């Protein structure tokens, strides 16, 4: 039988998680009014909410491959 091989975690999934965290932090900063001097669109009420929701969606998209990789690794060990 073949021995189970350790696979590295999906790099793209971690990249999505990092981008999601950055978007979430930036969205929270926009909601406090930080970007009002940078661009008029960043001063609107919905800009922070859009970035916050986008960050949560990116983090969720990055979590799926990590969960699947962990489940596959648990399957290989049993």
Secondary structure as GFF3:
##gff-version 3
##sequence-region A 1 78
A	DSSP	alpha_helix	11	31	.	.	.	ID=ss1
A	DSSP	three_ten_helix	34	37	.	.	.	ID=ss2
A	DSSP	three_ten_helix	40	43	.	.	.	ID=ss3
A	DSSP	alpha_helix	46	77	.	.	.	ID=ss4
###
